[in-house]
């Protein structure tokens, strides 16, 4: 019986990828990053482009008993735009493949796309095409595109990615951590949600939908931040991805984690655990030199988005420490099971 996980599978795919060889492209087209980041990206003489794909599967990523079709449409778009935000790109458009079962009718599909169009159009990222198929399980697969206009003599640092952390940088995160995991726990509990407190409902809202940090990503890139990842699988797992790609260690200060009052009140014994390992936060995790701290604080104050320093980047080979102690990396992993 062999145990494996998502990071190991991606590593195996990358090691066998044809991107390791010299592919033939037009002289002015440069493929910069492929497998292993929030998005693949490339550039020509005038623009850089990036693309990312993500899938949501019923009973793996969501349950229909607590998502309306419109809410599911919005969440599907937000999840994908979050990857574009982590690159610092401007959204360009998207392709949507929807696999429907016998349980979905025309009205359900129309309501789903109502949520899709509401959010995609608000970010000027129209639906450009896609596919509609029958499936034994409901699934949504979306490919998003982003772009950036290059300045004269633009170099390869056209987007943020995971491989550019530097020793002595400070580690930052936007927003608050753990709310989505807590909201999911409440939804999966036996609580009567009609009579629960506003704090319960706030946590549920943050699981159902989180706004992608598109504007924040643009501000970071334009102010010289070189690395970023969105927190989809949990702080520890996604910090590990940054550390491994950059071949540095990260030390997280547990008491500095940004935690909402709702999470502290509803889960007084578990809020730090949820902040460390809870998935689907869709906040931006990045590092920057200490000299940029005042600039970043002002930027996020103007955006009215919480920004926290939660650790530092240290010399190393890709390990994660919490308060100076080597941490076990836990969080959401699709494939963390035994075959």
N, C-alpha and C positions, 0 to 999 in steps of 0.2 A: 504494500500500500504506500503510495507516494504522496507526500504533502507538498503543495506548492501555493504560491500566492500571485497576486496581480503584478507586482513589481518584477518577480522572477520571470513570468510569462513575457512581459514587455522586453526584458533584457534578452531573452532567447530570441524573440522576433527581431530585435535590433541587430543582434550578432549575425543573423542570417539575411539581413536586409540588403537589397541591391544598392541602397544609398551609400554603402561603403565603397562602391566602385565608382569610377568616373563615368557618369551618364552623359549623354550628348544632348546639350541644350543650345539654344541660340547664344551667340557671343555676349549679348547684353543681359542675359538672364542668369541669375545667381541663386541657386537653391542653398539656403543658409542653414536651416534647421528642419529635421524631419521628425522621426519617432522619438518620443521621450520628453516632450514638453507640453504646455497647455495647448499649443498650436504649432503646426508646421508653418514656416514662412520663407519667403523668397523676395527678390527685388529685381527690377530692371533699371533703366537709366533714370526714371522719373518717380516711380512709386515702389513701395514695398507692400506686400500682401501677406495675409496669414489666413489659415483655415483650420477649423477644429470641428470634430464631430462627437456627438454624445447621444446615448440612448437611454430611454426610460422604459422599463418593463413592468407590467402589472404584477403585483405581489412580490416584486423584488425592490423596486424603487417607490412604489405607491400602491395604495388600495383605493378602489373606487368608492368604498363606503364613507370615506371622508374627503374626497375631492369631487367637486362638481366638474363637468366637462370644461367649463370656461376657466376654472382655477387650474386645471391640469394643463390647458393650453398655455396659460401665462407662465406657469412654472417651467414648462418645457423650454420656452424661449429664454427665460431668465437664466436657467442652468447653462445654456449654451453661450449666451452673451457674457456670462461671468468669465469664461475662458478667453474671450476676446478682450475683456477688460483687463485681465491679467497680463496681456501682451502690451497694453497701452495703445491699442488700435482703435480706429473709428469703425463702427459697424458698417458693413456694406450690403449684406443681403444673406439669404439662407435658403436651403433646400430642406424639405420636410418629407420623410417617409412615414406613413401611418399604417400600421397593421391592425385591422379591426377584426373582432370576433362576431359571432352570431348575436351577441348581447348588445352591440351598438347599432343604432338605427340612424336614419338621415338626420333626425333632430339632434341626436348626440354629437354627430360629426360637425354639424353647423355650429353648435354651442362650443365645441372644442376649438374650432377655427376662429370663433369670435374672440376667445382669449388670446389665441395666437396673433391675430391681426392687431388687437388692441395694444399688445406690448411691442410687437415687431415694428409697427408703424410709429410708436412713440419714440423709438430709438433710430428712426430713419433706416431701418434694416428690413426691406420688404421681402416677402416670400417670392423667390424667383422660380420655384418649381419643386418637384419632388415625385412621390409615388404613393399610391393608395392600393393596398393589397389585403386579401383575406389572410388571417392568421389564427392559429389555435390559441395564442395568447396575445392580448392587447399590448402593442409596443409603439413607441414613438422614437424615431431616429432623425436627428437634425444635424445638418452641416452648416456652420456659420462661416462667413467671410468677413475679414476686416482689412483696412488699408491705412497707409500713411504716405503722405507726399514727402519726397526726399528733398533735402536741401542740396545745394551745389556741393559736389565732392562727398556725398553721403557715403558712410562706411557700413560695415556689416552690423554695427550696433543699432539696427533700425527699430527693433522692438525689445522689450524686456523679455528675459527668459530665465531659466533656473540655474544657469551655469556661471553667473557673474557675481556671486557673493564674495566679499573681501574680508580678510581678517581684520578685526577691530571695528567692523560695521556694527551699528545698532540694529536689532530686529524689531520690526513694527508690524502691527496688525490693525486693520480698520474694524469699526463696529464693535460688536459684542459676540462672545463665543459661547456655544453650548445650548442656545435657545432652541434651535431646530431639533436637536436630539431630545431635549426635554419635552417639546411639543409632541413629538412622535410617541414618547413614552406615555403621555397623557391620552393621546388618541387610542393607543393600544391597551389602555387600562379599562377598568369597569366603572370609572367615574361617570356620573350624570353630568354631561357637559353643559346642560341647560342651566344648572344652578351653581356652577363653579365660579370662582372669583375672576376678576378682570386680569389677574396675573396668569391664571391658567389660559385664559383666552389669548393673551398676548403671546405666550409661548407657542400655542397652536398656530396663530397667525404667522409666526416666524418660521414655522415648518412648512406651512402651505405655500408661502411666497416670501422671497427675499429679493429686493431690488438689486440687479447687477450693478457693480461699482464702475460703470463705464466712464463716467466723468472723472472719477478719482484716478483710474488707470491712465487716462489721457494726461492729467496733471502730473502724475508721477514721471511718466516718460519725458514729458516736456521740461521737467525740472531736473533731469539728469539721473534719475533712478534707473538702474540697469537690470534689476532682477525682480521677479514677482511670481507668485503662484496664487491661485484662488483655493480656498479651503473647502474642498468638496468631501474629502474622506476623513477629516479630523486633523487637528493641529499637529499632533505628533507625526502622523504618516506624511502629511504634506511638508512639514519642516524637514523630515528625513529626505524627501525628494529633492528639496533645495540643497541640503547639505551634501548629499551624494553627488549631485550634478556638479557642484562647485568644489568638491573635495576639501571641505572645511567642516569643523564641528560647530554645533549651535548649542548654547546654554540658555535655557528658558527659565525665567524667574517666575515661579508659580504664583506668588502673591501679586504679581503685576498683571495677571491675566484680566482682561476686561470682561466683567460678568454683570449681567443686568440684575436689577433689584427683583424682578419677577422670578428669575432663575434661583436666586438666593432664597427667596421666601418659599417657593413651592418645593424646592429640593435642597433643603439646608445641609443635608449630609453628602450630597452627590454633585454639587455644582462645579467643584474643581475638576472632578473626573469628567463631567460632560464637556467642560471647556477644553480639556486636553484631548479627548478622544471622540467627541461627538462629531458626526459628519453633517454635510449639507448646510454649513454656515455661510458659504459663498462670500466670505470676506477676503480681502487681499492681504497676503503675508509677503513681506519684502524686507530687504535690508538697505541701509544707506550709511554713508560716512557720518560721523558725529557732527561734522561741520554743517550738515544739511538739516539738523534737527529744528532750528528756529524757522527755517523756510517751510518745512513740512508741517509744523504745528500751525502756522498761519494759513497755509493752503487748506488744511482740513477744517480749520475753524470757519473759513469762508464757505466751505462746502457744507457746513453743519453736519459733519460726519466725525464720529469719535475716532481718535487715533491714539494708540498706546504703544509705548516701548515695552517689549516683553522679554528682551534678552539681548544677547550679543553673539557675534561671530568670532570663533576662535580657531587657531591653527589645529588642523586635524585631518581626518580622512573620511568624514561623512557620518559621524555619530551625533546623537541627540542626548543632551544632558538636561535634567531638571534640577535646579538648585545645586548644580555641581555634581550630581549623581547620574551615572549612565542610565538611560531610560529604556525600558522595554517599549517597542514601537507597536502600539495597538490602535485600532480604529476600524473604519469600514473597509473591507476587502471582499470583492465579489467571490474570490476563488480560494478563500482561506478554509479549505475543507480537505478531507481525505478521499482520494479516488479509490 
